[in-house]
Amino acid sequence: MNAPLKVVAIIGSPTDPDQLLRSGLGEASLEEELERVSQRDVAVRLVSWLPSRDIPEGVVVGTPQRAPLVDRLLARIGAGKLQRVLQRYPAGRLLNSLGPLDQSRVFWRAVRENKSALSVLDAADVLIAVDLSAVRTAWITSRRNPSVDAYYGLASTLKVFATRFAHTTSS
């Protein structure tokens, strides 16, 4: 019998993971949906800012004991205020997405400081960036370990699981 496929769902925004997953899947759990479309055993873990009731085997990144130097410097010079002002304008939002206060960059820095999160990501077979803020973490992890597949979004991941990871039986 094959070992379960190790899947890590990554949520990089400070959103309730259960609510975000339910909005994309309905009442079924992510594990149930992945197993249903692929007809394989799947073990799902979560890396996120907040804990999940639906996926208890997760790593909550939270705030590190000591924020990275970049984050401390940005807080010291008041970059957050400038980011909030720029966020009001389309060009400002683009500029924010390229800067160090971009949510995906902030999340990656927090993950990078969390050894448990890194070990969960490194042990995965498949990464799912559930939201846009998780894409950088999935991308960097898949670049560090090319054997890990990374996908963005729940709908596209379910389609991939239905085709690529489907358990085939020989008759």
VOVO-835539 format. One record per atom (N, C-alpha, C): residue in one letter; x, y, z. Coordinates in steps of 0.05 Angstrom, whole numbers, plus 5000, padded with zeros to 4 digits. Atoms other than C-alpha are relative to their C-alpha. Example, Ala and Ser with C-alpha at 12.3 -4.5 7.8 and 13.67 -1.06 7.14 Angstrom:
<pts>
a501849765000 a524649105156 a501850245000 s498449764999 s527349795143 s498550225014 
</pts>
This chain:
<pts>
m501749765000 m500050005000 m501850255000 n498549765002 n502550694983 n499750175026 a500149824977 a504251195038 a498250244992 p501749775006 p499451785043 p501750234988 l498849765012 l501152395001 l500050225021 k499849794980 k503752935048 k499550274987 v500949755011 v500253585033 v500250215022 v500049774981 v501554255067 v498550234987 a501549765008 a496454805060 a501350245014 i498749764989 i499555495070 i498150234997 i501749765000 i495456105090 i501750225011 g498249794992 g499556735092 g498750255010 s501449764990 s494257245110 s499049945028 p501050054972 p492057345182 p496949975000 t502850065003 t485257035166 t499449745014 d500850254987 d481456485202 d500349784979 p499550215020 p484055865165 p497549834994 d502450165004 d477555475175 d498050144983 q501849855016 q473356025146 q500950024971 l498949985027 l477956105086 l499749744985 l500350265013 l477955365072 l497149934994 r502950055005 r470355305079 r498950164978 s500949835022 s469355885031 s500749884973 g499150125025 g473155484978 g499049714997 l500650295001 l470854774996 l497149945009 g502650064989 g464054825029 g500549865027 e499850134974 e463054365089 e502049785001 a498050225000 a467953825067 a502750115009 s497349924992 s474953845096 s501849984975 l498150015022 l480953955051 l501049714995 e499150285002 e483453255066 e497949824986 e502250165013 e476652945047 e499850064970 e500349925028 e476353334982 e502349894984 l497750105015 l483453154961 l499949704997 e500350295002 e482252424977 e497849924981 r502250075018 r475652424940 r500850034971 v499449965028 v478352714875 v502449834991 s497750165009 s484852314875 s499849705006 q500350284992 q482451664907 q502649905013 r497550074986 r488851664949 r499850095029 d499849914972 d490551725022 d501650265000 v498749744999 v492552435038 v500250095029 a499649894973 a495452735102 a500550304997 v499949715003 v494253485107 v501050135025 r499049834978 r498153965151 r499650294992 l500549725005 l497454715156 l502350175011 v498149804990 v502455285162 v498550274996 s501549755002 s498955945178 s500650185024 w499749824978 w498756545224 w498349925024 l501950074979 l492756275263 l499549705001 p500650294998 p490855585289 p497449934986 s502450115013 s485555155255 s498849785017 r501450224986 r480254715287 r499849774980 d500450225019 d479354325222 d502649854993 i497550135006 i486754175211 i501850045025 p498449964975 p489754085281 p503049944997 e497250065004 e496353815253 e501250234984 g498949775014 g498954495236 g502150155017 v498049834986 v504354995253 v499050284998 v500749734999 v502255675275 v502550175001 v497549855002 v507656155254 v500150215022 g500149804979 g505556715300 g502250204998 t497949805000 t510257265318 t502549885013 p497650114989 p517457055328 p500850145026 q499149884974 q520757185396 q501350274995 r498749755007 r525057705363 r499650044970 a500649955028 a522658015298 a502650034985 p497649965016 p527657995241 p500950294998 l498949735001 l532158605234 l498550184981 v501449845020 v528558845172 v497450105012 d502649924989 d521858845208 d500350215022 r499549804979 r524759215268 r500750274989 l499349755012 l527859745224 l497650144987 l502449895013 l521459845184 l498150125021 a501749904979 a517459925248 a501150255012 r498749774987 r522460415276 r499850254983 i500249765017 i522160875215 i497250074992 g502849945005 g514560845211 g499149934972 a500750085027 a514160485144 a497149914998 g502850095000 g507260205163 g498150234994 k501749775006 k504260905161 k500150074970 l499749945029 l507061025091 l498549794984 q501350225014 q504460345069 q497050055000 r502949964998 r497360515093 r499250234981 v500749785018 v497461175054 v500249914971 l499650105027 l500160844991 l497849804992 q502050215005 q494860294997 q497550124988 r502449875010 r489460794977 r500050044970 y499749945028 y492060874906 y501149754985 p499150235016 p493160354850 p503149994998 a497050005002 a500460564839 a501349945027 g499050054973 g501560554914 g499849715008 r500350294994 r498859844920 r502149844985 l497950135015 l503659634865 l502750035014 l497549954986 l509359964902 l500249845026 n500050164975 n507359634967 n500549714995 s499650285006 s507258954933 s502949934994 l497250045006 l514559044914 l501850055024 g498449924977 g516759284982 g500149795022 p499650194978 p518758945047 p497649965018 l502450034983 l511959045080 l497849844986 d501950165014 d508458625028 d499349755017 q500950214981 q504358095066 q501449734994 s498750255007 s507657515028 s502950005010 r497249974990 r514657775047 r500049985031 v500150014971 v512657875120 v499549725009 f500650274993 f509757175123 f502449824996 w497650175005 w515956855091 w502150055022 r498049944979 r520457215142 r499249865026 a500950144975 a516156935199 a500449704997 v499750295004 v516256235169 v503049925002 r497150055001 r523856275158 r501149985028 e499050004972 e524756405233 e498849775016 n501350214985 n520355815253 n500949724990 k498950265008 k524055145251 k497949794995 s502250205003 s517654735259 s498650044973 a501349955026 a514455075199 a501849924977 l498250085022 l520654975156 l500249704998 s499950295002 s520954235174 s497549884988 v502650095011 v513554145157 v500150054969 l500049935028 l514554495090 l502049824985 d497950165013 d520954105074 d499249714997 a500850285001 a517553435088 a497649954981 a502450025016 a511653575042 a500549884972 d500050095028 d510153244975 d498750214983 v501649795015 v505253794954 v499550235019 l500649754986 l504554514976 l497650134987 i502249855011 i498054904968 i500150275012 a500249724991 a498455654972 a497150084998 v502949965000 v491255774993 v499350294993 d500549725006 d491756534988 d502550124988 l497849865013 l496157034952 l502450055018 s497849944981 s500257185014 s501749755005 a498550254996 a502456455016 a501749924976 v498750085025 v505156424945 v503150025003 r497149984997 r512156674962 r501249775016 t499050224983 t513056155017 t499949744984 a500250245016 a510655594970 a502250004978 w498149985022 w515055844914 w502949965010 i497250034990 i521455904956 i500449725009 t499750274991 t520255224987 t500349814976 s499750185023 s519254894919 s502650054985 r497449955012 r525555234893 r502249875016 r498050124983 r529454974953 r499949694997 n500450295003 n526654274942 n498449944975 p501550035025 p524854144869 p498249754999 s501850235000 s521453484886 s497250065011 v502549924989 v515853864920 v498450154979 d501849875019 d509954064876 d498650225016 a501449784987 a506854744892 a497850104982 y502349905015 y500055004870 y498750235015 y501449774988 y496055634881 y497049974997 g502950015000 g488755614900 g498949725004 l501350254994 l484055074922 l498849874975 a501350115024 a480154984857 a502049884981 s498050105019 s486354904814 s501449755012 t498750234988 t489454424864 t498249754998 l501850235002 l483253984864 l500049894972 k499950105027 k483553944788 k502649854995 v497450155003 v490953744791 v499849735014 f500250264986 f489453214843 f498249804985 a501850175015 a483852944800 a501449874976 t498750115024 t488652834742 t502849895007 r497250074996 r495952814764 r500449805023 f499550164977 f495452494832 f497949785003 a502150214998 a489552034818 a501249735002 h499150274996 h490651334842 h498949834977 t500850165023 t490550884781 t500149715008 t500050284995 t488650164787 t500349854973 s499650155025 s491049664735 s498049765001 s501950215002 s485749174712 s501049774983 
</pts>
